[in-house]
């Protein structure tokens, strides 16, 4: 199903993707990532619009095994309702050495060294954010305490509605929810998660630019750039650098797309 309306989270995404798709579809800012799927589904069902969405991966999902293909976030029957970035967020693509070299003129080798150094310096902060992201998965809206039995239609009642069944279902539902939430939030579980991510995000692994761009927040990498690095980019601050990279991608969209097999695959899927 060719998509003709794509919801994204923020202005930066819409500005860049409008250029990437070269007017072949409408890119619309939809706000919070949790609201993108409902908006796309509403447009499909109520207005017969071929809508979909693209969201940041953030700390909600670990990077996919294949970062060169577009990652499906959710299906609507047999069709894709939405995708998510393989890298953390849109900034992680703007900071790619190939983009920075073309847009700013700094060699890809030197930029990789600069960015991996930042990744190593903020390593423990990223580990903490990944750990919280793991815990958040069992909280609403990802995990819900529902007020009716699972799978029950809104215009239906369970087979039993007496006191015994109702008490047992109520206590069991709340107990299961409590177990899911408190289990993940126990000090032992949190410490184990911190340890696991510290073994994934080692200084050695973050010495690889692909790992840094896949696992670290692009915004955090931008914020971690030193004053010397920003001056080398001829930018006063991280926001100016992001804007300069954004403008280059918008003006050279075809060249930018050629750097990312994932973007090429996304374009093909959207147009299929």
N, C-alpha and C positions, 0 to 999 in steps of 0.2 A: 504494500500500500504506500504509494508516494505521499510524503508528508508535505502539507502546505502551510502549517502553522506549528512553530516550535517554541515552547515555553522554556525560558532559562531563568536563572536566579537574579542576576544583577545587571547593571548598566554595562559593565566591562564585557560581560559575556555577550550581550546583545549587540554591542558596537563591533566586536570582533567577528562574531558569527554572521552578522548581516553582510560583512564584506566577504567572508569565506564562502557563503552560499550565493553571493553575487545576485541577490534579488530573486532567486528561484523559489524562495518561500519567505513567509513572514516570520521574523524572530521577535518574540514579545517577552518583555520582562514579566515574570510571574511572581517574584518575591521569594519567600521561604521555600526551601527545597521540599518540605513536607506538603506544601500546597500545590506543587506542580502537577503531580499525577491526577488529583481531583479536577484541576482545571482542564487538563487535556482530555480526561474522560468526559467531562461535562460538554466540551465542544463537540466531541464525537457523537454523544448520545442525543443532545438537545438541538444542536445546530448542524449536524451532519458534516462537520468540518474534519478533515484528515489531520488531526492534531497529535502531537507527541511532546516530549520534554527531554531536556538534557540538564543534568544536575552535577554539582561537585561531588567527588567521592568522599572528601573530607576524612574524618577519623571513623566513619561509619563502616567502611569496608576496607580490608587490606588490598594492596595492589593485586591485580590479576596476574596469572602466570604469563599471559601474552599481553604485553602492553602495546602491541602493534595493531591490535584489532579493537573495534568499537565494542564497549562492554554494555550488554543489555542490563538495565536496572529493573524493569518490570514488563510483564506481558499483559496484553488484553486479549484473552482468548488465544488465537493463533498469530496475532500480530504484536509487534513491539509497541508498547505504550511509552517507554522512555529508556534513555541511556544515561550512563554516568561516565565521567572522565576516568581513564586508566590512571592518570597522574592525579595528584591531590586536588588541584583546582586550576583555573585558567592561568593564573600567574606562573604555574610550573612549566607551562609551555612558552610563555614570554621569556622566561629566564634560561631557556635552552641555549647552550653555547653557540649553536648554528645561527639562531636568531640574533643573539647579542653581537656576534661577529659581524653580521650583515648590517644590523641597525646602528650599532655604536662604534664598530671598528676595532674592538678588543679581540685578540686572537681567541679562538675557541679553547685552546690549551690553557691559556692564562685564566680565562673566565672559569673553566672547570675547576682549576686549583682554588680560585677565590671562593667559589660556591661550596665546594666540598669542605673547605676550611670553616665556613659558616655552619654547615651541617654538623660538623664535629663539635663546634662550640655550643650549639643549641641541642646537642644530642639528648641530654637528660630531660630537657623541657619537652621534646617531641615524644620521648618514652612516656612521660607523665600524661601527655595529651592522648596518646594512643590507649593508655590504660583507662582513662576516664571514658574514652569513646567506646571501649569494650563494655564497661559497666552500663553506659547509657543505653545499650541495645536492649536491656531487659526492662527499661523504664517506658512509660507511655511516651509517644504513641506506638512505639515498636511492640511493646507488650502491654496488653490492656486487661483491666479487671472489668469484665462485661457483666451487665445486669440481666442477661438472659442466657440460657444454655447455648453452647456453641452449635452453630448450624441451624438454629431455630428461626423460622421466618417471623417477621415482625407481627404478622397477623395469625399467629399460631401459639398454642400452649403446649407445654410438655405433657407427656402421657399422664403423669401424676402431678398434682398440685397440693397434696395434703401437707400437714405440718411436718411429718417425718421426712418426706422427700425434700421439701423446701429447706428445712433446717440443714439436712445433710449436704445438699447441693451448695447452699450458701457457705457453710463452713469449709467444704472442700475447695471451692473456688477461691475463697480468700486465702486459705492455707497454701494452695498451690502458687498463687501470686506472691505471697509473702516469701515463700521458699525461693522462688526464682529471683526476687529482688534482693533479699537480704543475703542469700548465698553468694551472689556475685559481689556484694558490697562488704563482705567480711574482710577483716584485716589479712587473714591468711590467703584468701583468694586474690585480693588486690596485690599483695606482695608477690604472689606467684605470677600474676600477669605482668607486673613491673619487671620481674626477672626474665620472663619470656621475651619481652620486647627489648630488654637490654642485650639479650643474646642475638636478636635479629639486627638491631641497630647498633652494631659495634663501630668503633672508630675505623676499623679496617673496611667494613662494608660501606660506610659513608664516605670513604675515600674514592668510591666509584660514583661518578656524576649521575649515572642512570638510577642508582639506588637513592641518592640524595633527592633527585627530582621526583621520584616515585613515592617516597615515604615521608618526606618533610613538607610541611606547609609552605607553599610559595610565598605567602604573605610574611611568614616568619623568616624565611630566607631573605626576603627584601629588607625586613626590619633589622636583620643581623649584619647587613653590609656596613663596613667601616666607612668613616668619612673619606679616607684615602681612596677606597674603591669607588665611591660615588663621584669623587672629584675626577677620577680617571675616566668615568663615564660622562663627565661634563654635566653632572646633575647635582642640584642642591640638596636633594633628599630622595628617599625611596619612592615617594609618590611621583616625582618628576621622572625618575627612571622608568617606572611602570607606564606612565603616559607616553614616553618616547617610544618604548617598545610596542605599545598598543598602536600608536600612530603608524609605525613602520609596517606592522602586520596588516593594518587596514589598507595601506597604500600598496602593499606588495603581497596581497592575499594568496595569489597562485604560488609564489615562491615560498611562502610560509607553509602552505598545505603540502608542498613537495617535501618538506622536511619531516613530516609526521605521517607515517603509514596509518596510524589510528584515525587521523582526520580524513584521510583518503577513503578509508573503509566506512567511516561515518557518513560521508557524502554519498557513497554508493548505497548504503542501507536506507538512508533517508529518501533517496530517489527511486528505490526499487519498487 
